[in-house]
Amino acid sequence: MSRRAWRWLIPLSALPVLALLAYGFRVNPREIPSPLVGRPAPGFALTTFDGAPLTLEAQRGKVVVVNFWASWCYPACYEEAPVLERSWRAYRDRGVVVVGVDIQDKAEAAQKFIRDFGLSFPNAPDPTGKVSVDFGTYGVPETFFIDRRGRIRAKHVGALTDEVLRTRVEPLLGEPAG
Amino acid sequence: MRVRLAPVATLFLAVLLIGAARGAPAPARTVSEAEVHEIAGGLRCVVCQNLSVADSPSEMARQMRAIVRERLEAGESAAEVVQYFVDRYGEWILLSPRRSGFTLLVWLAPLVAVALGLAIVGVLVWKWTRRPATTGAARRVDPAMRERIRRETEAEP
């Protein structure tokens, strides 16, 4: 190889490394696609703060919105709590269930949160963290949209808005349960 | 803004966990702390970057260690326990990428780079050592210089 070629080849060899770094530094390491989207939702059996049993199985045939939250998750969980309550009231007669799973929290603080926002949809603590690991959650808030056949169709990370909830739920409502 | 899971649940959770453990069925086998540590050491703590589940003091990592222990006690193999986490979090949860498929590249690329580097160095060294020496011993010392050296060395006492 000629001397001239070497002069170019050596700096050029650094390009792939630079390109890799340029790509790597732009990617948010926290944004990881959930492998669960498209798969059957993991079942769970919890007890709500009111003492009622809460299982995913019992909601089959309905569109289920599973929301993971905590009372210390400020401000995101505080922003989305009214959205969830509003949506629950608007959609409950159309076959939508909103389920709140409170993780890594204290019972008193969580119950105060539910009272403060006047949440009327079922909310249950997950004291062992099993449900949150089963759903592959990284933090709060995270919300899973489950179709009538019990499959996870979408995952939303961060605070929900009315817009996000509507665009996720509406298409699932039109699908058959069978 | 998104809030990370923080180790906030304290006594209440501990009490709940102890209660849950008491109600759990007898384990199929006893699991040592070392076994749990071995598996947890290969799992990325999901709420804290660049820490393993074995090393993180967070509540989430503690719960994950409990899940590892429980699944081992139920008779699952280490590989099955790891797969349980991979199924839910993706291969992202593994601190060392798998030596198969796309992530095999991560393991092979450094070896290829080292081999390539050695090859380049080898070729260069071979070229340099083979190059006819144009300096040093080959240079002729002209008679005038030879005469001067002789004179000066003889002048020494």
Interface residues (C-beta under 8 A of the other chain):
Chain A: P29 I32 P33 S34 P35 L36 P42 A70 W72 C73 Y74 P75 A76 C77 I103 Q104 D105 K106 A107 P127 T128 G129 K130 S132 V133 D134 F135 G136 T137 Y138 G139 V140 P141 V157 G158 A159
Chain B: M1 R2 V3 R4 L5 A6 P7 V8 A9 T10 F12 L13 L16 L17 A20 V46 V47 Q49 E59 M60 Q63 M64 A66 I67 F85 V86 D87 R88 Y89 G90 W92
